[in-house]
Amino acid sequence: GLPTTDRTMMTNEAQTTHTDEESSNRMEVVIAILLGLAAIVTAWCSFQASQLGDVVQKSFSEGIRAADAASQAYNTAVASDISDQTLFLEFAKAAQADDEDTALYVLETLMTPELAAAVNWWIEQPDDSGFDSPFVEENPEWSNALYDEAAALDDSSQDYFDQAEETDNVADSFDL
């Protein structure tokens, strides 16, 4: 047989080879676990970004709808103002020409109750009040609520856009 030193060396080499294989196998398991965790984290981040992307898109869409509604409401408010001012001018021209029948017809038939109330307030003011028309802030009877509605819709649209931007910033944090 082999001398004792040679047998011992062979046994040590076999043990070393066996220990190296065990270490290598353990390292492969650890690497596999880490790769699996990385895949799970990547999938989770992608899913979260996708979900938040949907929220961003919905918020922007709602913001656009609200902005469009606000724009339409502003247009309606402007059209209402123009109509009211036109009716007031017809009333004022008739009153100035001492055409009471036409002035009363415009006031009582063509004007909305709100406009008629505003014009009646204006008529009751003293001549030295300085009000050239009923369309002044001091007139408690005059307001165009359509502007308030439009402003509320505009604020709502801005809220949607702000929400979309905030959500988009959060979604960006999930980008890998």
C-alpha positions as CSV (number, residue, x, y, z in Angstrom):
1,G,0.0,0.0,0.0
2,L,0.6,3.7,0.2
3,P,2.7,5.2,2.9
4,T,0.7,6.8,5.7
5,T,1.5,10.3,4.7
6,D,0.3,9.7,1.2
7,R,-3.0,8.2,2.5
8,T,-3.4,11.2,4.9
9,M,-2.8,13.6,2.1
10,M,-5.4,11.9,-0.1
11,T,-7.9,11.9,2.7
12,N,-7.3,15.6,3.4
13,E,-7.6,16.3,-0.3
14,A,-10.9,14.4,-0.5
15,Q,-12.2,16.3,2.5
16,T,-11.1,19.6,1.1
17,T,-12.8,18.8,-2.2
18,H,-16.0,17.7,-0.4
19,T,-16.0,21.0,1.7
20,D,-15.4,23.1,-1.4
21,E,-18.3,21.4,-3.1
22,E,-20.6,22.0,-0.1
23,S,-19.5,25.7,-0.1
24,S,-20.1,26.0,-3.8
25,N,-23.6,24.4,-3.4
26,R,-24.5,26.8,-0.6
27,M,-23.3,29.8,-2.6
28,E,-25.5,28.6,-5.5
29,V,-28.5,28.3,-3.2
30,V,-27.9,31.8,-1.8
31,I,-27.5,33.3,-5.3
32,A,-30.7,31.5,-6.5
33,I,-32.6,32.9,-3.5
34,L,-31.2,36.4,-4.1
35,L,-32.1,36.2,-7.8
36,G,-35.6,35.0,-6.9
37,L,-36.1,37.9,-4.5
38,A,-34.8,40.4,-7.1
39,A,-37.4,39.0,-9.6
40,I,-40.2,39.3,-7.0
41,V,-39.2,42.9,-6.1
42,T,-39.0,43.8,-9.8
43,A,-42.4,42.3,-10.5
44,W,-43.9,44.1,-7.5
45,C,-42.4,47.5,-8.5
46,S,-43.7,47.0,-12.1
47,F,-47.1,46.1,-10.8
48,Q,-47.2,49.2,-8.5
49,A,-46.0,51.5,-11.2
50,S,-48.7,50.1,-13.5
51,Q,-51.5,50.5,-11.0
52,L,-50.4,54.1,-10.2
53,G,-50.1,54.8,-13.9
54,D,-53.8,53.9,-14.2
55,V,-54.6,56.3,-11.4
56,V,-52.6,59.1,-13.1
57,Q,-54.3,58.5,-16.4
58,K,-57.8,58.6,-14.7
59,S,-56.9,61.8,-12.8
60,F,-55.7,63.5,-15.9
61,S,-58.8,62.5,-17.8
62,E,-61.1,63.8,-15.0
63,G,-59.1,67.0,-14.9
64,I,-59.5,67.5,-18.7
65,R,-63.3,66.8,-18.4
66,A,-63.6,69.3,-15.5
67,A,-61.5,71.9,-17.4
68,D,-63.8,71.5,-20.4
69,A,-66.9,71.8,-18.2
70,A,-65.3,74.9,-16.6
71,S,-64.6,76.4,-20.0
72,Q,-68.2,75.7,-21.1
73,A,-69.5,77.3,-17.9
74,Y,-67.3,80.4,-18.4
75,N,-68.7,80.7,-21.9
76,T,-72.2,80.4,-20.6
77,A,-71.5,83.0,-18.0
78,V,-70.1,85.4,-20.6
79,A,-73.1,84.8,-22.9
80,S,-75.4,85.4,-20.0
81,D,-73.6,88.7,-19.2
82,I,-73.8,89.8,-22.8
83,S,-77.5,89.0,-23.0
84,D,-78.2,90.8,-19.7
85,Q,-76.2,93.8,-20.8
86,T,-78.0,93.9,-24.1
87,L,-81.4,93.8,-22.4
88,F,-80.3,96.5,-20.0
89,L,-79.2,98.7,-22.9
90,E,-82.5,98.3,-24.6
91,F,-84.3,99.1,-21.4
92,A,-82.0,102.2,-20.8
93,K,-82.5,103.5,-24.3
94,A,-86.3,103.1,-24.0
95,A,-86.3,104.8,-20.6
96,Q,-84.1,107.6,-21.9
97,A,-86.5,108.1,-24.8
98,D,-89.4,108.2,-22.4
99,D,-90.8,105.1,-24.1
100,E,-92.4,103.6,-21.0
101,D,-94.2,100.8,-22.8
102,T,-91.0,99.4,-24.3
103,A,-89.0,99.9,-21.1
104,L,-91.7,98.0,-19.1
105,Y,-91.9,95.3,-21.7
106,V,-88.1,94.7,-21.6
107,L,-88.1,94.9,-17.8
108,E,-91.1,92.7,-17.1
109,T,-91.1,90.3,-20.0
110,L,-87.6,89.9,-21.5
111,M,-85.4,90.2,-18.4
112,T,-84.9,87.3,-16.0
113,P,-86.2,87.9,-12.5
114,E,-82.6,88.3,-11.2
115,L,-81.8,90.9,-13.9
116,A,-85.0,92.8,-13.3
117,A,-84.3,92.9,-9.5
118,A,-80.8,94.2,-10.3
119,V,-82.2,96.9,-12.6
120,N,-84.8,97.9,-10.1
121,W,-82.1,98.4,-7.4
122,W,-80.2,100.5,-9.9
123,I,-83.3,102.6,-10.6
124,E,-83.8,103.3,-6.9
125,Q,-80.2,104.6,-6.4
126,P,-79.8,108.4,-6.2
127,D,-78.4,110.1,-9.4
128,D,-75.2,111.1,-7.6
129,S,-74.4,107.4,-6.6
130,G,-72.2,107.2,-9.7
131,F,-73.6,103.8,-10.8
132,D,-73.9,103.8,-14.6
133,S,-75.5,100.4,-14.7
134,P,-76.8,97.7,-12.4
135,F,-73.7,95.6,-13.1
136,V,-71.7,96.7,-10.1
137,E,-70.4,94.8,-7.0
138,E,-72.3,97.2,-4.7
139,N,-75.6,95.9,-6.2
140,P,-76.8,93.2,-3.8
141,E,-79.3,92.0,-6.4
142,W,-76.6,91.4,-9.1
143,S,-74.5,88.3,-9.3
144,N,-73.8,85.9,-12.0
145,A,-73.7,82.6,-10.2
146,L,-72.5,81.0,-13.5
147,Y,-69.1,82.5,-12.9
148,D,-69.0,80.9,-9.4
149,E,-69.9,77.5,-10.9
150,A,-67.3,77.9,-13.6
151,A,-64.7,78.8,-11.0
152,A,-65.6,75.8,-8.9
153,L,-65.3,73.5,-11.9
154,D,-61.9,75.1,-12.7
155,D,-60.7,74.5,-9.1
156,S,-61.9,70.9,-9.4
157,S,-60.0,70.4,-12.6
158,Q,-56.8,71.8,-11.0
159,D,-57.4,69.4,-8.0
160,Y,-57.5,66.4,-10.5
161,F,-54.3,67.6,-12.2
162,D,-52.5,68.1,-8.9
163,Q,-53.6,64.6,-7.8
164,A,-52.3,63.2,-11.1
165,E,-49.0,64.9,-10.7
166,E,-48.6,63.7,-7.1
167,T,-49.5,60.1,-8.0
168,D,-47.1,60.2,-11.0
169,N,-44.3,61.3,-8.7
170,V,-45.1,58.3,-6.4
171,A,-45.2,56.0,-9.4
172,D,-41.8,57.3,-10.5
173,S,-40.3,56.0,-7.3
174,F,-41.2,52.5,-8.4
175,D,-39.1,52.8,-11.6
176,L,-36.1,50.5,-11.4
